[in-house]
Amino acid sequence: MIDQEEFSGQKINIYPVTRIQGRADIEVLFTPNQEVSEARFRALEFRGFERLVLGLNAFAAPQVLSRICGSCGPFHQIVACKAIEDAAGCEVPPAARKFRELLCWLLIASDDLFNMTYLALPDYALPLSDPAVRNVTGLYKVEREAVSRLTLLRSAFHEALVHLAGFPVHPSVVVPGGVSYLPDADALDTALRMLNGCEDDLDETIRLVAMLTKRNSEMMDTGEPISGYYAAVTSDGHTDPLGDSVTVSPFGEGESFTVPHDRFFGLLRDEPVSWSYAVPVSIKGLATTLVGTMARANIGFVSDTPRADQKLKECRKRLGDPFDREFLYFPALALEVAHTWEKARFLLKDTSLFEGEAVRIPETSPSGGSAVVDAPRGVLAHRVSLERDGKIAAYRIISPLQINLSSINECLSRVARKVVSGLEVTDQIAQMLQRTVRAFSPCVPCGTH
C-alpha cells in the first residue's frame, strides 16, 4: 500500500515492504516535473548491539550478539567467537572447526529454504495475483505439493541441526575457542539419514524452481541488471562460509582480487545517510558490491559437490552468466541448497573429522581482532577491541545489508525510473519495486544491529 500520510513534496513512500525481515519502506523521490529522481530502501529501526556489549566480558558477548537476528543469529555468534579468538591468538582445534563448518552448511540451507518458501515463492508462483493471496497461505491452496516439499526439505535440515546443536536459532554449542562438545556417532548418523531421506524433495524442488523461473522470466525480468562487483568469503577461490579470505569480482570486465580478513576490514568505508538507520558500507575503490546467495553462485562451487556444480553449469547455460538480474535470486537459492546438502553429507559421512579436542580457552589481553564469515544473506564482519581484564572496549559490526545497500538503491532507482510515471503508483508497480528489494534478501535487524 502507499502511505499517503508520508507524502511530503515530491516523494512517496511504499510502506511496509513485505516479505522481508525487519521494518522498512521504499522512498521514491521525484523532480519538479514529477519524473523519478531516485528510489531508496530505508531501514526504519535501530538495535544498538554494538553499544550493549561494551564493558561485557568477551566470553559472554557471542551469546548476546546472536540475539541480533533470529535467522542470522548463529552466524553473529560464530563470527563473534572468531573475532575474539583472533584477538587472543587462539587456534581452534581441527575437530571444532569441522563441526562449525557443518553447522554453517546446515544453517545456510535452512535459511535459504525459509526464504524460498515464505519470501520468494509467492512472487514466482503467483506474480500477477492480488496481494491478499500472493503469500504462503494463498500459495498452499494452489501449489500444495510444492509448499509441502519445501516444508519437508527445510524440516530435514532443521531436525539435523537439532540433533547436532540442540538449539538451531541460538546454538550454545559454539563458544570462544571452539565448541562446547563434539557430536557423537549416533547424532552424526541420525543427521545423515535425515539428509539422505530428503533427496527426492530436493530434486523436485530444483525442477520446480527451474520451471517457475522459465515460465515467469519475461514477466519478472525488469531488464535492469545488477552492476558493479560481487563478493563472497572463500577458501582457495571457492565459496566457504568460514574461509580465510574474501574474493571480489566484477560483473563485467575487470580483475578479480582476493584479500585476507584483516585487509578486507581496512577496505571498508562507512557512508552514513540521514534517511536510514542502516549505514551503507562500500569497499574502497568500488561503487557498488553485491553479497549473498547470487554472489556465492557467481563465485562457484567446488568439485566435491558434483551434482550442485553440474546444475549450476546448466543454469548458467540456460539463464546466463553471471547471475546479475533480480529474478535469478530464486534459482540461486535452490542451487545453494543443493550445494549445502552435498557439503553437509560429505562431512557427516566421515566421523573421524569430529574426533579430538573440542575447545581451547582463549587467554585474553589488551588486543584487537577481526573475523569475516559468509552468512546466508552475505558477508558478515565483526571487529573487537579487548581491555586488560578481558572486557570489550569497542565493537564494530558490518552486515550484508550495509554492503548491499548501494546496489539495492542503484537497482531500485533504475527500475523506478522505468516503471513509475507520476506520483500515482499502482499496487502492481509497488509490488515490482518490492520484488526488486527482496532479490537482495535484506535483513533489517542485522543492518541496524
C-alpha positions in Angstrom: 0.0 0.0 0.0 1.1 3.6 -0.5 1.2 5.6 2.7 -0.2 8.9 1.6 0.5 10.4 5.1 4.2 10.1 4.4 3.8 12.2 1.2 5.7 15.4 1.5 6.6 17.5 -1.6 7.9 15.4 -4.5 8.1 12.0 -2.8 6.0 8.9 -1.9 6.6 6.1 0.5 5.7 2.5 -0.1 5.2 1.0 3.4 5.6 -1.6 4.6 8.0 -3.6 2.4 6.5 -7.0 2.9 8.2 -10.5 3.0 11.5 -9.2 4.3 12.9 -9.4 7.8 12.5 -6.2 9.7 10.7 -2.9 9.2 11.5 -0.9 6.1 10.0 1.2 3.3 10.8 2.3 -0.2 11.0 6.1 -0.8 10.6 7.3 -4.3 11.8 10.9 -4.9 10.7 13.0 -7.9 11.9 16.0 -9.8 9.7 19.1 -10.0 8.5 17.6 -13.3 7.3 14.5 -11.5 9.9 12.3 -13.0 11.7 9.8 -10.8 14.9 11.2 -9.4 15.9 8.2 -7.3 14.4 5.4 -5.2 15.9 4.1 -2.0 15.4 1.4 0.6 15.1 2.7 4.1 15.6 0.7 7.3 13.2 2.1 10.0 14.5 0.6 13.2 17.6 0.8 15.5 19.1 -2.0 17.5 22.3 -0.9 19.3 24.0 -4.2 20.0 27.5 -2.6 19.4 26.8 -0.5 22.5 25.2 -3.2 24.5 28.3 -5.3 24.6 30.7 -2.5 25.7 32.2 -3.5 29.1 30.9 -7.0 28.8 33.2 -10.0 29.4 34.3 -11.2 25.9 33.2 -14.7 26.6 29.6 -13.6 27.1 29.5 -11.4 24.0 28.8 -14.1 21.4 25.6 -15.2 23.0 24.4 -11.6 23.3 25.3 -10.8 19.7 23.4 -13.9 18.5 20.2 -12.1 19.5 20.7 -9.5 16.8 18.6 -11.6 14.4 16.6 -14.9 14.5 17.9 -16.1 11.1 21.4 -14.8 11.1 21.9 -15.1 14.9 24.1 -18.2 14.8 26.4 -16.5 12.3 26.8 -13.4 14.5 27.7 -15.9 17.3 30.2 -17.7 15.2 31.9 -14.6 13.8 32.0 -13.0 17.3 33.8 -16.1 18.6 36.3 -16.0 15.7 37.0 -12.2 16.3 37.7 -12.9 20.0 39.9 -15.9 19.0 41.8 -13.6 16.6 42.3 -11.0 19.3 43.6 -13.7 21.7 45.7 -15.5 19.2 43.8 -18.7 19.9 43.8 -21.5 17.3 40.6 -23.6 17.3 41.1 -27.4 17.3 40.6 -29.1 13.9 37.5 -31.1 15.0 35.8 -28.0 16.3 36.5 -26.2 13.0 34.9 -29.0 11.1 31.8 -29.1 13.4 31.4 -25.3 13.0 31.6 -25.8 9.2 29.0 -28.5 9.3 26.7 -26.3 11.3 27.2 -23.4 8.8 26.2 -25.5 5.8 23.0 -26.7 7.6 22.1 -23.2 8.8 22.6 -21.7 5.3 20.3 -24.3 3.8 17.7 -23.9 6.4 17.7 -20.1 5.9 17.6 -20.4 2.1 14.6 -22.7 2.3 12.8 -20.3 4.6 13.4 -17.5 2.0 12.3 -19.7 -0.8 9.1 -20.9 0.8 7.8 -17.8 2.6 9.5 -14.8 1.0 10.3 -15.6 -2.7 8.0 -18.4 -3.9 4.8 -16.3 -3.8 6.3 -13.9 -6.3 7.4 -16.6 -8.7 4.3 -18.8 -8.4 1.6 -16.1 -8.3 3.3 -13.0 -9.9 0.0 -11.4 -11.0 -2.2 -12.4 -8.2 -3.8 -10.0 -5.7 -1.6 -9.3 -2.6 -4.2 -10.9 -0.4 -3.5 -14.3 -2.0 0.2 -13.7 -3.0 1.5 -15.3 0.2 2.3 -18.7 1.5 -1.2 -19.3 2.7 -2.7 -18.4 -0.7 0.0 -20.4 -2.4 -0.7 -23.5 -0.4 -4.2 -23.6 -1.9 -2.9 -23.8 -5.5 0.6 -25.3 -5.1 0.1 -27.6 -2.1 2.6 -30.2 -3.2 5.3 -27.6 -3.9 4.9 -25.9 -0.5 4.8 -29.3 1.2 8.0 -30.4 -0.4 9.8 -27.2 0.6 8.5 -27.5 4.1 9.6 -31.1 4.4 13.0 -30.2 3.0 13.5 -27.4 5.5 12.4 -29.7 8.3 15.1 -32.2 7.4 17.8 -29.6 7.7 16.2 -28.2 10.9 16.0 -31.6 12.6 19.5 -32.4 11.6 20.6 -29.2 13.4 18.5 -30.1 16.4 20.3 -33.4 16.8 23.7 -31.9 16.4 23.5 -28.5 18.1 20.4 -28.6 20.3 19.2 -25.0 19.6 19.3 -24.1 15.9 18.4 -20.4 16.4 21.0 -19.7 19.2 23.2 -22.8 19.4 25.0 -22.7 22.7 27.5 -25.3 21.4 29.6 -22.6 19.6 31.9 -20.9 22.1 35.1 -18.8 22.0 37.9 -21.3 21.4 35.9 -24.0 19.6 32.7 -25.8 20.6 31.4 -27.0 24.0 31.1 -30.5 22.7 31.6 -32.6 19.6 28.8 -34.7 18.1 28.9 -38.4 18.7 28.5 -41.1 16.0 24.8 -41.6 16.7 24.0 -37.9 16.2 26.0 -37.8 13.0 24.3 -40.9 11.7 20.9 -39.5 12.5 21.6 -36.2 10.8 22.9 -38.1 7.7 19.8 -40.2 7.5 17.6 -37.1 7.6 19.5 -35.5 4.7 19.5 -38.8 2.7 15.8 -39.0 3.2 15.0 -35.6 1.6 16.9 -36.3 -1.7 13.7 -36.7 -3.7 12.2 -33.5 -2.3 15.4 -31.6 -3.2 15.4 -32.8 -6.8 11.7 -32.0 -7.2 12.3 -28.5 -5.7 15.1 -27.8 -8.1 12.8 -28.8 -11.0 10.0 -26.6 -9.7 12.3 -23.6 -9.4 13.6 -24.1 -12.9 10.1 -24.4 -14.3 8.8 -21.3 -12.5 11.8 -19.2 -13.4 11.5 -20.1 -17.1 7.7 -19.6 -17.1 7.8 -16.1 -15.5 11.2 -14.8 -16.7 9.7 -12.3 -19.2 7.1 -11.2 -16.6 9.6 -10.7 -13.8 12.8 -9.6 -15.5 12.9 -5.8 -15.3 15.7 -5.6 -17.8 17.9 -3.7 -15.3 20.9 -5.8 -14.5 22.9 -5.5 -11.3 26.2 -3.8 -11.9 29.5 -3.3 -10.1 31.1 -6.1 -8.2 30.1 -9.2 -6.1 32.0 -10.6 -3.1 32.0 -13.8 -1.0 34.1 -15.5 1.7 36.3 -18.1 0.1 39.0 -20.7 0.5 41.2 -21.4 -2.5 38.9 -19.3 -4.6 35.7 -21.2 -3.8 32.8 -20.3 -1.6 33.4 -21.3 2.0 31.4 -19.7 4.9 34.4 -19.9 7.2 37.0 -19.3 4.6 40.2 -17.3 5.2 39.7 -14.6 2.6 37.2 -12.6 0.7 37.1 -12.7 -3.1 35.7 -9.7 -5.1 34.9 -10.0 -8.8 33.3 -7.6 -11.3 30.0 -8.3 -13.1 31.6 -7.1 -16.3 35.2 -6.6 -17.4 37.9 -6.2 -14.8 40.2 -8.0 -12.5 39.1 -10.1 -9.5 41.1 -9.8 -6.3 41.2 -11.8 -3.0 42.1 -10.3 0.3 42.6 -11.8 3.8 40.1 -10.8 6.5 42.2 -8.2 8.3 42.9 -6.4 5.0 39.3 -6.6 4.0 38.3 -4.6 7.1 40.8 -1.9 6.0 39.0 -1.6 2.7 35.5 -0.9 4.2 34.2 2.6 4.3 31.1 3.9 6.2 28.9 6.2 4.2 26.2 7.3 6.7 23.0 8.8 5.4 20.3 10.9 7.2 17.3 8.9 5.8 18.0 5.4 7.1 19.2 3.7 10.3 21.3 1.3 8.2 24.7 2.8 7.4 25.8 2.0 3.8 29.3 0.5 3.6 31.4 0.5 0.5 34.6 -1.3 -0.4 37.3 1.2 -1.2 37.5 2.0 -4.9 34.3 0.2 -5.8 31.0 1.9 -6.5 28.6 -1.0 -5.6 29.1 -4.5 -4.3 26.6 -7.4 -4.1 27.0 -10.1 -1.4 24.8 -13.0 -0.6 23.3 -16.0 -2.5 23.8 -14.7 -6.0 27.3 -13.6 -5.3 28.2 -17.0 -4.0 26.7 -18.7 -7.0 28.8 -16.4 -9.2 32.0 -17.3 -7.4 31.1 -21.0 -8.0 31.1 -24.3 -6.1 33.9 -26.8 -5.5 34.5 -30.2 -7.2 33.4 -32.2 -4.1 29.8 -31.2 -4.8 29.5 -32.5 -8.4 25.7 -32.6 -8.6 25.3 -28.9 -7.5 28.2 -27.9 -9.7 26.6 -29.6 -12.7 23.2 -27.9 -12.0 24.9 -24.6 -11.7 26.6 -25.0 -15.1 23.2 -26.0 -16.6 21.6 -22.9 -15.0 24.3 -20.6 -16.3 23.9 -22.0 -19.8 20.1 -21.5 -19.7 19.8 -18.2 -17.9 23.2 -16.5 -18.5 26.4 -15.9 -16.6 26.9 -14.2 -14.2 23.7 -14.0 -12.1 23.1 -10.3 -12.5 19.3 -9.9 -12.6 16.9 -9.9 -9.7 14.7 -12.8 -10.8 17.8 -15.1 -10.8 17.8 -14.9 -7.0 15.3 -17.7 -6.8 17.3 -20.3 -8.8 20.4 -19.2 -6.9 18.7 -20.1 -3.6 17.8 -23.6 -5.0 21.3 -24.2 -6.3 22.8 -23.2 -3.0 20.6 -25.6 -1.1 21.8 -28.4 -3.4 25.4 -27.3 -2.7 25.0 -27.2 1.0 23.2 -30.6 1.0 26.2 -32.2 -0.6 28.7 -30.4 1.6 26.9 -31.4 4.8 26.6 -35.1 3.7 30.3 -35.1 2.8 31.2 -34.1 6.3 28.6 -36.3 8.0 30.0 -39.4 6.3 33.4 -39.1 7.9 33.0 -39.4 11.7 36.8 -39.2 12.2 36.6 -35.5 11.4 34.9 -34.9 14.7 37.3 -36.7 16.9 39.8 -34.9 19.2 39.9 -31.7 21.2 36.7 -29.6 21.3 37.9 -26.3 22.7 41.0 -24.3 23.7 40.1 -21.5 26.1 41.5 -18.1 24.7 43.7 -16.1 27.0 42.6 -12.5 26.7 44.8 -9.4 26.9 44.6 -5.8 25.6 44.3 -6.6 21.9 42.1 -6.4 18.9 40.8 -8.9 16.4 38.5 -9.3 13.4 36.7 -12.0 11.6 34.6 -12.4 8.5 32.1 -15.2 7.6 29.6 -15.7 4.9 26.1 -15.7 6.5 23.1 -16.7 4.4 22.5 -13.0 3.5 26.1 -12.4 2.6 29.5 -11.3 4.0 29.3 -10.5 7.8 32.2 -8.9 9.6 33.0 -8.3 13.3 35.9 -6.4 14.9 36.6 -6.4 18.6 39.0 -4.5 20.9 39.6 -6.0 24.4 40.8 -4.4 27.6 43.3 -6.0 30.0 40.6 -7.7 32.1 39.1 -9.3 29.0 36.2 -6.9 28.8 35.1 -5.4 25.5 36.4 -1.8 24.9 35.0 -1.4 21.4 32.9 -3.4 18.9 32.1 -3.0 15.2 29.7 -4.9 13.0 29.4 -4.8 9.2 26.3 -6.6 7.9 25.4 -7.9 4.5 22.6 -5.3 4.2 25.1 -2.5 4.7 27.3 -3.7 1.9 24.3 -4.3 -0.4 22.6 -1.0 0.3 24.2 0.9 -2.6 23.5 -2.0 -5.0 19.9 -2.1 -3.8 19.3 1.6 -4.2 21.0 1.8 -7.6 18.9 -1.1 -9.0 15.8 0.2 -7.3 16.3 3.6 -8.9 16.8 2.2 -12.3 13.6 0.1 -12.0 11.6 3.0 -10.6 12.7 5.3 -13.5 11.5 2.6 -15.9 8.1 1.7 -14.4 7.0 4.7 -12.3 5.2 7.5 -14.1 4.0 10.4 -12.0 3.0 10.4 -8.3 0.3 7.7 -8.6 1.9 4.3 -8.0 -0.3 1.3 -8.6 -0.2 -1.8 -6.4 1.3 -3.7 -9.3 4.2 -1.2 -9.6 4.7 -1.1 -5.8 5.0 -4.9 -5.8 7.5 -4.8 -8.6 9.7 -2.4 -6.6 9.3 -4.6 -3.5 10.3 -7.7 -5.6 13.5 -5.8 -6.6 14.3 -5.3 -2.9 13.5 -9.0 -2.0 16.1 -10.2 -4.6 18.8 -8.8 -2.3 17.4 -10.6 0.7 17.7 -7.7 3.1 17.8 -8.4 6.8 17.0 -5.1 8.5 17.8 -6.2 12.1 21.3 -7.2 11.0 21.7 -4.0 9.1 20.8 -1.8 12.0 22.2 -4.1 14.7 
